Amino acid sequence: MTANPAEIRSLNRGRQTKIVATMGPASSSPGMIRDLFIAGVDVFRLNFSHGSHEDHHERLKAIRALEQEFDRPVTIMADLQGPKLRIGTFGDGPIALEEGQRFRLDLNDTPGDQTRCCLPHPEVFEALSAGQRILLDDGRVRLEVKSHGADFAETMVIAGTKLSDRKGLNLPNAILPVSPLTSKDRDDLRFALDIGVDWVALSFVQRPEDVAEARRLIGGRASLLVKMEKPSAIYHLDELIVLTDAMMVARGDLGVEMPVEDVPGLQKRIVRHCRRAGKPVIVATQMLESMVGAPMPTRAEASDVATAVFDGADGIMLSAETAAGDYPIEAVSTMDRIARRVEGDPLYRTILDHEHYDPEETAADAITAAARQVAHTIRAAAIVTYTTSGSTTLRAARERPEVHILCLTSSLETARRLGMVWGVHTVHTEDVASFDEMVKKAVDIAKRDGLADEGQRLVITAGVPFGTPGNTNVLRIAWVD
């Protein structure tokens, strides 16, 4: 299949915020993946909590085929499952609990009943304390620990009345002595790196040490994203930002382990800290949840998506909406329209301009900050960055300029990874050897991709000598002719 000119033009999204879509049964065929890409998907998420390696590999091959068809780098994220704490089974099916009754959790693998059930995770018992809250089934059942030992916990039911087999368990405000990488995750990680994903999302991060292990295993073969879903991770927010390449605000798990009224403020805090550090940040979970089964979102969901865009998040994510929903294309199109409308609102630019952060005291940061100001003053069509490692482009995105950032790089890996970054239009191209060649290539590609017209100007930043990572030291203004 060959892309037609209208389809190619549609890839100039007309928005800065990126859309992340989760692949699944509703979005497995090459045709559907292609339609999602044209509708507005910038990053494809492979969720390793579901599906086989073969499923993920087939989806990845279909996504990579889009690169050939559209001559455009496409970003792929592998999201690792992480540890899943679950209770055991019940001998006679689901049970009915009563508030105030006693209920025992233990290591006995005998099917449970009205008074007890198996919890096959000794590490949980190690982390318990008297008065500790235990949440089951995403918080639908709440228990309070009355007494505990190495292999049991006597609890009282605080809320919730129904419980069935293998429901999940959360332990708020406790650090569990477990690695975020299970044996399954290690197998999944090896596979994901072998097939060539661009980003790896790490679940169940509790502390900075958890990131070091993942870094070592990835070995530079992909960029690393930390999912903020545990209260203990919030405590280490600034340390984790330094250690990771990007973050995700995983609001579903945060909303289980923390009071739901705390989540909106945490979302803004995480986004703001990531923006200050120049690290991409994605807002995720239940953004258009009702569109799993309906062709239109609720008004509250539309406002939720808009809030993340107003905050300046790099990306907004669809989960079940595209993985298993009845309206995956409509969900992407709706999110695309909301993002475009917000970015066209005068208040959007007012908010972003109010939150510019002081550049670091380096030549590279000074030039990048100046590029944003120059682009504003001369009404440039775009800012162009030449980069090998991606650092020049990340600095430009940190400034949240009014215009698109055209990233030109000779590294395909860098081009793919930067596809998740706010405002960045990436192009994989051969390296340049001179200033004149640099300017000509920037002008030609900006015109070709619809980012600039004749008579407009470009602001170009690069590092000299070319190919030196992190060495942004040149700013150039060029006419488009």
TAZI-V696339 format. One record per pair of residues at least 4 apart in sequence whose ideal C-beta (glycine too) atoms are under 7 Angstrom apart, sorted by sequence separation. I is the first residue (numbers start at 1). GAP is how many residues later the second one is. D is the distance in Angstrom with one decimal. If there is no record, write none. Layout:
BEGIN
I;GAP;D  I;GAP;D
END
This chain:
BEGIN
3;4;4.5  5;4;6.3  6;4;6.6  23;4;5.2  28;4;6.9  29;4;6.9  30;4;6.2  31;4;6.4  32;4;6.3  33;4;6.5  34;4;6.5  35;4;6.1  37;4;5.3  51;4;3.9  53;4;6.1  54;4;6.4  55;4;6.6  56;4;6.2  57;4;6.4  58;4;6.6  59;4;6.4  60;4;6.2  61;4;6.5  65;4;6.3  66;4;5.7  90;4;6.6  97;4;6.3  112;4;5.5  122;4;6.7  123;4;6.7  124;4;6.8  128;4;5.2  135;4;4.5  137;4;5.4  148;4;6.6  163;4;6.3  181;4;4.4  183;4;6.6  184;4;6.1  185;4;6.0  186;4;6.5  187;4;6.4  188;4;6.0  189;4;6.3  190;4;6.3  191;4;6.5  193;4;6.9  206;4;5.9  211;4;6.1  212;4;6.5  213;4;6.7  214;4;6.1  218;4;5.6  232;4;6.9  236;4;5.3  237;4;6.4  238;4;6.9  239;4;6.6  240;4;5.8  250;4;6.2  251;4;5.6  252;4;7.0  253;4;6.3  254;4;5.5  258;4;4.9  262;4;5.9  263;4;6.2  264;4;6.8  265;4;6.2  266;4;6.1  267;4;6.3  268;4;6.1  269;4;6.3  270;4;6.2  271;4;6.2  272;4;6.4  273;4;6.5  290;4;5.2  297;4;4.0  299;4;6.5  300;4;6.4  301;4;6.6  302;4;6.3  303;4;6.3  305;4;6.6  306;4;6.1  307;4;6.3  309;4;6.8  318;4;4.7  319;4;6.3  320;4;5.0  321;4;4.7  327;4;5.7  328;4;6.7  329;4;6.1  330;4;6.0  331;4;6.5  332;4;6.2  333;4;6.4  334;4;6.5  335;4;6.3  336;4;6.3  337;4;6.2  338;4;6.3  339;4;6.2  340;4;6.3  341;4;6.8  346;4;6.4  347;4;6.2  348;4;6.6  349;4;5.9  350;4;6.3  351;4;6.7  362;4;6.8  363;4;6.2  364;4;6.4  365;4;6.2  366;4;6.3  367;4;6.4  369;4;6.8  370;4;5.9  371;4;6.2  372;4;6.6  373;4;6.2  374;4;6.1  387;4;6.7  390;4;5.8  391;4;6.5  392;4;6.7  393;4;6.4  394;4;6.5  401;4;6.9  411;4;6.5  412;4;6.3  413;4;6.4  414;4;6.1  433;4;5.9  434;4;6.9  435;4;6.4  436;4;6.3  437;4;6.1  438;4;6.4  439;4;6.3  440;4;6.2  441;4;6.1  442;4;6.1  443;4;6.4  444;4;6.1  445;4;6.0  452;4;4.8  462;4;6.9  3;5;5.2  23;5;6.9  27;5;5.1  36;5;4.6  51;5;5.9  67;5;6.4  90;5;5.6  112;5;2.9  119;5;6.2  136;5;4.1  148;5;4.2  171;5;6.6  181;5;5.6  192;5;4.6  205;5;4.8  228;5;5.3  255;5;4.9  258;5;6.6  274;5;4.6  297;5;5.5  308;5;4.6  320;5;5.8  343;5;5.4  360;5;4.4  375;5;4.0  387;5;4.1  396;5;6.9  409;5;4.7  432;5;4.4  446;5;4.6  447;5;5.9  463;5;5.1  27;6;6.3  67;6;6.2  97;6;6.7  112;6;6.2  148;6;7.0  205;6;6.5  218;6;6.0  228;6;6.6  241;6;6.8  291;6;5.3  322;6;4.2  325;6;6.3  342;6;5.5  359;6;3.6  386;6;6.9  387;6;5.0  409;6;5.1  418;6;5.2  432;6;4.5  446;6;4.0  452;6;6.1  67;7;5.2  135;7;5.8  136;7;6.9  147;7;4.6  233;7;6.3  274;7;3.7  290;7;5.6  309;7;6.8  321;7;6.7  359;7;5.8  385;7;4.7  419;7;5.5  66;8;5.4  110;8;7.0  145;8;5.4  146;8;4.9  192;8;6.4  255;8;5.0  290;8;5.2  308;8;5.1  375;8;5.3  385;8;4.5  397;8;6.1  418;8;4.9  463;8;3.5  27;9;6.1  109;9;5.2  133;9;6.2  134;9;4.3  146;9;6.1  202;9;7.0  215;9;6.3  254;9;5.3  288;9;4.6  322;9;5.9  359;9;6.9  396;9;4.9  432;9;6.0  463;9;5.1  464;9;6.0  46;10;4.7  106;10;6.3  108;10;5.8  145;10;5.4  146;10;5.7  214;10;6.0  271;10;5.2  321;10;4.0  322;10;6.6  359;10;4.4  463;10;5.7  464;10;5.4  63;11;5.6  104;11;6.3  107;11;6.8  109;11;6.7  133;11;5.9  134;11;6.6  144;11;6.0  189;11;6.6  270;11;6.4  290;11;6.2  305;11;5.9  385;11;5.2  407;11;5.5  415;11;4.4  461;11;5.6  463;11;7.0  103;12;6.6  104;12;3.9  105;12;6.5  106;12;6.6  143;12;3.9  144;12;5.1  202;12;5.0  251;12;5.4  254;12;6.4  289;12;6.8  371;12;5.5  393;12;6.3  415;12;7.0  429;12;6.6  446;12;5.9  462;12;5.0  46;13;6.4  63;13;5.8  103;13;6.8  106;13;6.8  107;13;6.6  131;13;6.5  132;13;4.3  143;13;6.8  288;13;5.2  318;13;5.5  383;13;5.7  415;13;4.3  461;13;6.6  46;14;6.9  105;14;4.1  131;14;6.5  143;14;6.1  144;14;5.2  226;14;5.5  287;14;6.5  318;14;6.8  393;14;4.4  461;14;5.5  21;15;5.8  107;15;6.4  130;15;5.9  143;15;6.4  211;15;6.2  443;15;6.6  60;16;6.1  129;16;6.9  130;16;6.9  142;16;4.4  251;16;6.5  267;16;6.3  412;16;5.1  429;16;7.0  442;16;5.8  459;16;6.9  460;16;4.3  128;17;5.3  130;17;6.8  142;17;4.3  287;17;6.0  288;17;6.8  318;17;6.5  407;17;5.2  409;17;7.0  95;18;7.0  142;18;5.8  200;18;5.9  226;18;4.2  249;18;5.0  287;18;5.3  383;18;5.7  405;18;5.0  407;18;6.7  427;18;5.6  442;18;5.4  459;18;5.9  460;18;5.9  44;19;5.2  95;19;5.3  141;19;3.3  225;19;6.6  228;19;5.8  316;19;6.3  404;19;5.8  405;19;4.9  406;19;5.2  407;19;4.6  408;19;5.4  409;19;6.5  410;19;6.6  21;20;4.4  91;20;3.7  128;20;4.4  140;20;5.1  224;20;5.5  225;20;6.5  228;20;6.6  383;20;6.0  385;20;6.1  387;20;6.2  405;20;6.8  407;20;6.8  410;20;6.0  457;20;5.8  458;20;4.9  19;21;5.2  23;21;5.9  88;21;6.4  90;21;5.8  91;21;6.7  134;21;6.3  205;21;5.1  224;21;5.1  225;21;4.3  226;21;5.4  227;21;4.6  228;21;5.7  229;21;3.8  249;21;5.1  382;21;5.0  388;21;6.4  404;21;5.4  406;21;6.9  408;21;5.3  410;21;4.1  439;21;6.7  457;21;6.6  19;22;5.5  23;22;6.5  89;22;5.1  90;22;4.6  91;22;6.0  141;22;5.4  180;22;5.8  200;22;4.9  202;22;6.4  205;22;6.5  223;22;4.2  225;22;6.5  228;22;6.0  249;22;7.0  381;22;6.4  382;22;4.9  383;22;5.1  384;22;4.7  385;22;5.2  386;22;5.4  387;22;5.2  388;22;6.7  400;22;6.9  401;22;6.9  438;22;6.9  457;22;5.7  458;22;6.4  19;23;5.3  20;23;4.2  21;23;6.2  22;23;4.5  23;23;5.7  24;23;6.9  88;23;7.0  89;23;6.8  90;23;6.7  125;23;6.1  180;23;6.2  199;23;5.9  202;23;6.9  223;23;6.8  225;23;5.8  227;23;4.5  247;23;6.2  316;23;6.9  380;23;6.1  388;23;5.7  457;23;6.8  18;24;4.1  21;24;6.6  88;24;6.2  125;24;7.0  180;24;4.2  198;24;5.9  199;24;5.0  200;24;5.6  201;24;4.5  202;24;5.5  203;24;5.2  206;24;5.1  229;24;3.5  382;24;5.0  384;24;6.6  390;24;4.6  397;24;4.9  425;24;6.6  438;24;6.3  456;24;4.9  18;25;6.0  20;25;5.6  22;25;5.4  125;25;5.9  128;25;5.7  180;25;5.5  193;25;6.8  197;25;5.6  198;25;6.6  200;25;6.9  202;25;6.4  205;25;6.5  207;25;6.3  229;25;5.6  283;25;4.0  371;25;6.6  389;25;6.5  393;25;5.5  397;25;5.0  455;25;6.7  24;26;6.5  33;26;6.7  125;26;6.3  137;26;6.7  199;26;5.4  201;26;5.7  203;26;6.9  204;26;6.8  206;26;4.5  228;26;6.9  231;26;5.5  375;26;5.6  376;26;5.9  388;26;6.7  397;26;5.6  425;26;6.5  454;26;5.6  13;27;6.4  90;27;6.4  125;27;7.0  136;27;6.3  206;27;6.0  230;27;6.5  231;27;5.6  247;27;5.3  368;27;4.0  372;27;4.1  375;27;6.9  387;27;6.6  390;27;6.4  394;27;6.5  397;27;5.8  453;27;6.6  454;27;6.0  10;28;5.6  125;28;6.2  189;28;5.9  193;28;4.7  205;28;5.1  208;28;5.6  292;28;5.0  368;28;5.5  375;28;5.6  390;28;5.3  393;28;6.8  452;28;4.7  33;29;4.7  37;29;5.4  88;29;5.6  122;29;6.8  193;29;6.1  207;29;5.7  211;29;6.5  287;29;6.0  292;29;5.7  372;29;4.4  33;30;6.1  46;30;6.7  48;30;6.2  87;30;5.2  88;30;3.2  137;30;4.0  138;30;6.6  180;30;4.7  283;30;4.8  287;30;6.7  288;30;6.4  291;30;5.0  305;30;6.0  309;30;5.2  365;30;6.3  369;30;6.1  7;31;5.5  28;31;6.2  46;31;6.8  48;31;6.1  87;31;6.6  136;31;5.2  137;31;6.6  139;31;7.0  175;31;5.3  179;31;7.0  208;31;4.7  282;31;6.7  287;31;6.5  364;31;6.3  368;31;6.1  393;31;5.8  30;32;4.1  34;32;6.3  43;32;4.4  44;32;5.2  45;32;4.8  46;32;5.1  47;32;5.0  48;32;5.5  49;32;4.2  87;32;5.5  88;32;6.2  175;32;6.8  181;32;6.2  208;32;6.1  211;32;4.4  234;32;6.3  241;32;5.9  247;32;6.4  249;32;6.8  281;32;5.5  282;32;6.4  292;32;6.8  293;32;6.9  295;32;5.0  306;32;5.7  310;32;6.0  42;33;6.5  46;33;6.7  48;33;5.5  136;33;5.7  181;33;6.5  211;33;6.0  237;33;6.7  241;33;6.2  246;33;5.6  251;33;6.6  252;33;3.9  281;33;5.5  282;33;4.0  283;33;5.4  284;33;3.9  288;33;5.1  292;33;4.0  293;33;5.7  305;33;4.8  309;33;4.2  408;33;6.7  447;33;6.2  43;34;5.8  45;34;5.6  135;34;7.0  179;34;6.4  245;34;6.7  246;34;4.0  247;34;4.9  248;34;4.5  249;34;4.9  250;34;5.7  251;34;4.3  252;34;6.3  280;34;4.1  283;34;6.9  285;34;6.4  291;34;6.1  292;34;7.0  309;34;6.7  408;34;6.7  432;34;6.1  446;34;6.4  30;35;6.8  134;35;6.5  135;35;4.2  205;35;6.8  208;35;5.8  238;35;6.6  244;35;6.9  246;35;6.6  249;35;6.3  250;35;6.0  251;35;7.0  280;35;7.0  282;35;5.5  284;35;6.8  295;35;5.2  431;35;6.3  443;35;5.9  23;36;4.8  85;36;5.3  237;36;6.0  241;36;4.9  248;36;5.3  291;36;5.4  302;36;5.7  306;36;4.9  431;36;6.4  442;36;6.4  134;37;6.2  135;37;6.7  275;37;5.7  297;37;5.9  408;37;6.6  439;37;6.6  443;37;5.3  241;38;5.7  310;38;6.1  85;39;6.4  133;39;5.9  291;39;6.6  406;39;6.7  439;39;4.8  103;40;6.3  271;40;4.8  291;40;4.5  312;40;5.5  406;40;5.7  271;41;6.6  310;41;5.8  132;42;6.7  228;42;5.6  271;42;5.2  268;43;5.9  288;43;5.3  291;43;6.8  312;43;6.9  356;43;6.9  97;44;6.7  107;44;4.5  127;44;6.3  106;45;6.0  406;45;5.7  106;46;4.2  288;46;6.3  105;47;6.7  124;47;6.3  127;47;4.6  201;47;6.3  288;47;6.4  404;47;5.5  104;48;6.3  105;48;4.7  127;48;6.8  352;48;4.7  87;49;6.6  127;49;5.1  104;50;5.6  105;50;6.6  119;50;6.9  127;50;6.9  126;51;6.0  102;52;6.4  103;52;5.3  124;52;6.8  386;52;6.3  123;53;5.5  349;53;6.6  102;54;5.9  103;54;5.7  123;54;5.2  123;55;5.3  100;56;6.5  101;56;5.2  100;57;6.5  175;57;5.1  99;58;5.4  173;58;5.6  384;58;4.4  11;59;6.3  98;59;6.6  99;59;6.8  172;59;6.2  97;60;4.9  99;60;6.5  11;61;5.9  8;62;6.2  384;62;6.8  97;63;6.3  98;63;6.9  97;64;5.2  382;64;5.7  96;65;5.8  381;65;6.7  396;65;6.8  3;66;5.2  96;66;6.2  97;66;6.1  2;67;6.5  3;67;5.1  1;68;6.3  94;68;6.0  95;68;5.4  94;69;6.5  382;69;4.6  392;69;6.1  94;70;3.9  381;70;6.2  382;70;5.7  381;71;3.6  392;71;6.4  90;74;6.9  384;74;5.3  90;75;6.0  381;75;3.9  89;76;4.3  381;76;6.6  382;76;5.7  383;76;4.9  384;76;4.4  385;76;5.4  386;76;3.8  89;77;6.6  380;77;4.9  381;77;6.2  395;77;6.5  380;78;6.0  383;78;7.0  391;78;6.5  87;79;6.6  378;79;5.7  380;79;4.8  388;79;5.5  391;79;4.5  86;80;4.8  87;80;5.7  386;80;7.0  389;80;3.8  392;80;4.6  86;81;6.5  276;81;4.9  388;81;5.3  389;81;6.1  86;82;5.5  87;82;6.2  85;83;6.5  86;83;6.4  84;84;6.6  85;84;4.2  375;84;4.6  172;85;4.4  374;85;5.2  170;86;5.2  172;86;6.8  170;87;5.2  312;88;5.9  371;88;5.0  371;90;5.1  368;93;6.3  367;94;6.0  83;95;5.2  83;97;6.9  82;98;5.3  83;99;5.6  378;99;6.8  381;99;6.8  374;101;7.0  81;103;6.5  82;103;6.4  374;103;6.9  81;104;6.2  368;104;6.1  371;104;5.6  80;105;4.7  315;105;5.9  367;105;5.5  370;105;6.0  314;106;6.4  364;106;6.7  367;106;6.5  314;107;5.7  80;108;5.8  314;108;4.2  364;108;3.8  367;108;5.1  80;109;6.3  364;109;6.9  363;110;5.5  78;114;3.7  278;116;5.3  139;117;4.8  278;117;6.3  138;118;5.3  78;119;4.3  77;120;6.6  80;120;6.7  278;120;3.7  76;121;4.9  77;121;6.9  80;121;6.4  82;121;3.0  83;121;5.2  135;121;6.1  76;122;5.2  77;122;4.1  78;122;5.3  79;122;4.1  80;122;6.1  81;122;6.3  82;122;3.5  75;123;5.3  78;123;6.9  80;123;5.6  275;123;6.8  75;124;7.0  77;124;5.8  60;135;5.4  53;138;5.2  57;138;5.5  48;140;4.5  280;140;5.5  280;141;5.1  46;151;6.9  246;174;6.8  223;194;4.9  198;218;4.4  199;218;6.7  198;219;4.9  199;221;6.6  20;262;5.9  43;272;6.4  47;276;6.6  36;286;6.6  39;290;5.3  41;291;5.7  17;292;5.1  36;292;6.4  40;292;5.0  36;293;6.6  39;293;4.3  40;293;6.6  35;294;5.7  39;294;5.2  20;295;5.0  27;295;5.1  17;296;6.7  18;296;6.0  19;296;6.9  22;296;6.2  26;296;6.6  27;296;6.4  32;296;6.9  36;296;5.7  40;296;3.7  18;297;4.1  19;297;6.3  20;297;4.0  21;297;4.9  22;297;4.9  26;297;6.2  39;297;6.8  17;298;6.8  20;298;6.9  26;298;5.2  17;299;6.2  24;299;2.8  25;299;5.7  26;299;5.7  22;300;5.5  23;300;6.3  24;300;5.0  21;301;4.3  22;301;4.3  27;301;5.2  26;302;5.2  21;311;6.1  19;313;6.3  19;316;5.5  19;317;6.4  17;322;4.6  15;324;4.8  15;325;4.9  14;326;5.9  17;326;6.9  16;327;6.0  15;328;5.4  73;339;6.6  75;341;5.4  73;342;3.9  74;342;6.8  75;342;6.9  73;343;4.6  75;344;3.4  74;345;6.6  75;345;5.2  73;346;5.8  73;353;5.1  73;355;5.4  43;376;6.4  42;377;5.9  43;377;5.1  18;402;5.8  18;404;6.8  17;405;6.4  16;406;5.4  16;407;3.9  12;437;6.0  12;438;4.5  12;439;6.8  9;441;6.1
END
